């Protein structure tokens, strides 16, 4: 999978995970928690809405301001599960490569200390 597509999927997974655990989160808080701009958070929300992965419902919060709750649809739950499995596979591959690199570095460090 190309890096751009992988990052896109990773961003969508992070947004889906956060919305699943905090459905009443504001877009500003979502952006802050993910370390992205408010515009990017809005773009991700819109993309997930357009793809039918989430739906929005209006409600009025305690400060009498209009707010939204974001709910994952069945499609969104399925995609979240698929992206989670893909992300886990990628991270496990990276982890195995990192373990091999650590072994090699320890070998090299031991050789240098032994000289």
C-alpha positions in Angstrom: 0.0 0.0 0.0 1.4 3.4 -0.9 2.5 5.6 2.0 -0.1 8.3 1.2 -2.9 5.8 1.3 -1.6 4.2 4.5 -1.4 7.6 6.2 -4.9 8.4 5.0 -6.2 5.1 6.4 -4.3 5.7 9.6 -5.9 9.1 10.1 -9.4 7.7 9.4 -8.7 4.9 11.9 -7.6 7.4 14.6 -10.7 9.5 13.9 -13.1 6.5 14.0 -11.5 5.2 17.2 -11.8 8.6 18.9 -15.4 9.0 17.7 -16.3 5.5 18.9 -15.1 6.3 22.4 -16.1 10.0 22.6 -19.2 10.5 20.3 -19.9 14.0 21.6 -16.4 15.3 21.0 -16.2 18.6 19.3 -14.2 18.9 16.1 -11.8 21.3 17.9 -11.1 18.7 20.6 -10.8 16.0 18.0 -8.2 18.1 16.2 -6.3 18.8 19.5 -6.3 15.1 20.6 -5.0 14.0 17.2 -2.5 16.8 16.7 -4.1 17.9 13.4 -5.6 21.2 12.3 -9.2 22.0 12.7 -9.6 22.1 9.0 -8.1 18.6 8.6 -10.4 17.3 11.4 -13.4 18.8 9.5 -12.2 17.3 6.3 -11.9 13.8 7.9 -15.4 14.1 9.5 -16.9 15.1 6.1 -15.1 12.3 4.3 -16.4 9.7 6.8 -19.9 11.2 6.6 -19.8 11.0 2.7 -18.6 7.4 2.8 -21.4 6.5 5.2 -19.1 5.5 8.0 -20.5 7.9 10.6 -23.7 9.9 11.1 -24.3 13.1 13.0 -27.1 14.0 15.3 -27.8 17.4 16.7 -28.3 18.1 20.4 -28.1 21.2 22.6 -25.4 21.0 25.3 -25.5 22.7 28.7 -24.3 26.1 27.4 -27.4 26.1 25.1 -25.2 25.9 22.0 -25.9 23.5 19.2 -23.6 20.5 19.2 -23.3 17.2 17.5 -22.8 13.6 18.4 -21.0 11.4 16.0 -22.1 7.7 15.7 -20.4 5.0 13.8 -22.7 3.3 11.3 -22.5 -0.5 10.6 -20.3 0.4 7.6 -18.1 2.5 9.9 -17.8 -0.3 12.4 -16.8 -2.8 9.7 -14.2 -0.4 8.2 -12.8 0.4 11.7 -12.3 -3.3 12.3 -10.7 -3.8 8.9 -8.4 -0.8 9.3 -7.5 -1.9 12.8 -6.4 -5.3 11.5 -4.4 -3.7 8.7 -2.8 -1.2 11.1 -1.9 -4.0 13.5 -0.3 -6.0 10.7 1.8 -3.0 9.7 2.9 -2.3 13.3 3.8 -6.0 13.9 6.0 -5.9 10.8 7.6 -2.7 12.0 8.1 -4.2 15.5 9.8 -7.4 14.1 12.1 -5.3 12.0 12.9 -3.1 15.0 13.7 -6.2 17.1 16.1 -7.4 14.4 17.8 -4.0 14.2 18.2 -4.0 18.0 19.9 -7.4 17.9 22.2 -6.2 15.2 23.1 -3.0 17.1 23.8 -5.0 20.3 26.1 -7.3 18.3 27.9 -4.3 16.8 28.2 -2.6 20.2 29.6 -5.7 21.7 32.1 -6.1 18.9 33.2 -2.5 19.4 33.5 -2.9 23.2 35.5 -6.1 22.7 38.1 -4.4 20.4 
